[in-house]
Amino acid sequence: MTKYFLILFSITCVHGCTPSTRSCPTVIKEINNEDITIQWLSNTGLNSQKNDIIIAKTKKLVDTICISDNIVDISFYNGILGECNIIIIGFLGTPHKNTQQTEIKNKTFNYQILADKNYLEVIYMNERKIIHGGIIDKESSTWHNFNEQKERYTPTLDDVRYTEKILTDSIVYIKRKEPAHSDFITKNLNRYLRQYVGFINKNGDKIIWINFLYKNDRFINTAYLNDAVITVNDGGEYYWSIKVNITKNKLYDISVNGET
């Protein structure tokens, strides 16, 4: 499979740069670490079908990591414990090419590769948004106590999409409750990672608590957003949370972190 990727990428580049209807791959995003460059390329290949390609480059070598139609992001993860040799590739669902599931390498050079499938598509008022967030399973610990909770439940994708609709429609609540922070929060709403925790309250209403984390490519391992709630003690408006009653269509109990 590795040879297939390398050969296909080489053919695409060579033919793409010859006088024809094809064109050279377009660089959608490029990220750099000390010894490696990762490029997300978009290319129109055979039969005019669009293929997105992720490659890793050092000073002397090039390696094709994956070819997929539903790539949405690339990033490095530099954890607080020095775990710096990790590349995260974001996908809208399972990696696929021409509707068929495709492979992604799990290592390139001395870097581990992780697939982040915590993205979902939200279409509202004819506007398409890609939300980056993880749904926390009801059996996972949240490290949070919700006083009104009767029982936990795992939100569905439709629940999350509806939650985002309520959030968009109710921005005025954030402005009213957090006037000192609302300008930054509302202008950068699409730049926050999300974690969704669902529970049923004592009245039988479905509640989704959203944990917002300002996206920092190098210090949050987004491949594990759905594993457990990430807790940050400070950081001000970069880290906040809110509850959404999807039964009664309302926001409540917003909480913005303090600042050191």
N, C-alpha and C positions, 0 to 999 in steps of 0.2 A: 504493500500500500504506500510506503514511503517513496519508493521509486516512481510509482504512478503519479503522486503529487508533484514530485520534482520535474518529471517529464512534462506533465500537463502544464505546469506553470511556465516552463521554458518555452514550450510551443506557443502558448498564449502570448508571451512577451515578444517573441520573434515575429509571429504573424501579425501581432497587433501594431507593430511599428513599420510594417510594409505598406506601400500605397494600396489601400483597399478600403472596404467599408468599415474595417475594424480600426480601433484606436488603441494607443498605449494605455495600460491600466492607470486609473486615477487614484492618487493617494487620498483616502478619506481621512485617515488619522495616522499620526506617527508618534511613538513614544520612545524615549531613550533612557537607558540605565548606563552605568559606567562602561560596560563591555559589550552591550548589545542594543540593537535597534529593532523595534517591532513595527511593522507597517500593515495597515489595513487597506487593501487595494480593491477597487471595483473594476471589473472587466467585463466586456461583452464578448462572450466566447462563441463557440460553434452554435449554429441555428439561432443566433442573435439572443441567446439566453444569458441573462446577467449572472455572473459568478463573483462573489466576494471572496477574497483570498487573504489569509494572514500569513506573513512571512517573518522570519527572524534573520537578522543580518549581523555578522561580526565583521571585522576588518577584511577577512579573507573568505568567509563562507556565507552561504544563503541556505536556509532551510524552510520549506513550506510546512506550516503547522496544520492548516485546514482550508478547505474550500467549502463554502456554505452560503446559502441565500438569505439567512436570517440573522446575520451578525449585527449587533447593535453597539458594541463598545469594546475597547481593549484598555488594559491598565496593568501596572505593576502593583504588587502588594509588598510594602516594607513594614512589617509588623513591629510592635513595640519591643519584641524580643529578638529583633534582628533577622527575622525571616525575610530576607530580601530577594531570594531567587525564586520568585513566584510570578507567573504571568496569568492574568485573569482575562478570559474572553467571554463577553456577554452575548447571549443568544435570546431571541424572542421565541421561547419554547425549545424543543429538542433540535439540535443542529441538523439541518436538512439541505439537500441540493436537488432541485427539480422534483420536489415533493417526496424524495426518498431520504431516509435517515443517512447521515454522512458521518465519517469518522473525524475525531480530533485527536491529535497526538497528546500524550500525557507528559512528554518531556522534549525539550529542544536544547541542545548544548548542555549547560549545567543548570537549566531552569525547569522547574516543575510547571505544568500547565493545568489550570483549573477552568472548568466550564461553569459559568454563572448563568443559570436559567431563570433568575429571579426578576424577570421583566414581563410586563403585561401591557397590552394595548387598550387604551381607553378612547372611545370616539364619542364626543359630546358636542352638540350644536355644530355638527359638520367639521369639527376640529379633531384631528388625530394626535394623541399624546402617547408617549412610551413612558410608563411609570416603572421605576426601579425599586422594587420592594419585595420582601419575603413574608409569606403567610406562615405564622407560627402555629404548629399543631396543638390541639387541645391538651395533649399529654405532655407537652414540653413545659418546663418550668419557666416562669416569666420574671421571678424575683420581685413581682409587684403584687400588692394586695388590693383588690377592688372591693370596697365595702358593700356595694350593692349587688355583688355577684352571687347568683344562685348556682350556676354551673358554667364551666367552660365549653366552648364549641369551636370547631375549626371553620373559619370563614371560607366560602366558596369564591371562585373568581368573579362571579356575578355580584356577590356581596361586596367585594373590594371595589369593583367598578362603580357600584351604586354609592359606596362610601366616598369615592373621589368626586362623584357628581354633587353630593351633598356638600362636600368641602368647597367645591368651586362656587356653588350657589350661595354659600353662607359666609363668604369672606368678611362681610360686615361684622359678624360676631367677633372675629379675631381683632379687627380694628377697634371695636368697642372695649373688649376685655384686656387687650395688651397694646395700648396706644404707643408705648415707648418702643415696642419691638415690631409692631405690625407692618411698618413700611418695608423693613428688610425681609420679613417672613413672606409677605404676599408677593413681593417682586421676585423672590428667589424660590418660590414654591416648587418649581420643577427641578430645582437643583438639590432637593433633599432626597436621601434614601428613605424608604419607609419600612416599618415592620408592623404587621397587622395581627393583633391579638383579639380573639372573639370570645364573648361570654353572654350568657342570658341573665338579665337582672331579675329581681324578685317579682317584678310585674309581668315577666314573660317577654320583655322587649329584647331584641337582638342589639347588642352593643359591640362596636369595634373600637378598640383603643389603638391609636396610631402613634408609633414612636418615630420621630423625625430626626434624622442624622444628616448634617450637611455633608455633601459628598466630597470626600478627600480620597483620591485614587490610591494613595500609598499607605494609608493607615487603617482602613477598614477592609477586611476580607469579605467582599460582597458575595462570594460564592456560598457563604454560610449565613446569609441574612435570614433564612428560614429555620435555622437550627435553634437559636436561643436569642432572647432579648439582649441587646447591647446597651449597657448602662454607662452613662457619662455623667460625672458629678457637676462639672462646671461647664463653661463654654457659652453661656448666655443664649442668644437667639439662634445659635448654630445647632442647638439641641433642645427640642421641645416635644410636647406630646398633647394629644387631645382625644376626647371620646366622641364617637359618632353614634347616635341612636338611629339605626337604619329602619326601625319600626315606626318611629315618630318623625323621621327626617330632620334631625336637629343636631347641632354641635353643642358640647358642654365640657366643662372641667378642663380648660386649657392650662397647661403648666409649662413655663419657660425656665430653663436652667438659670442658676445664678452665675455670677462672675467672680473669679478670684482676684 
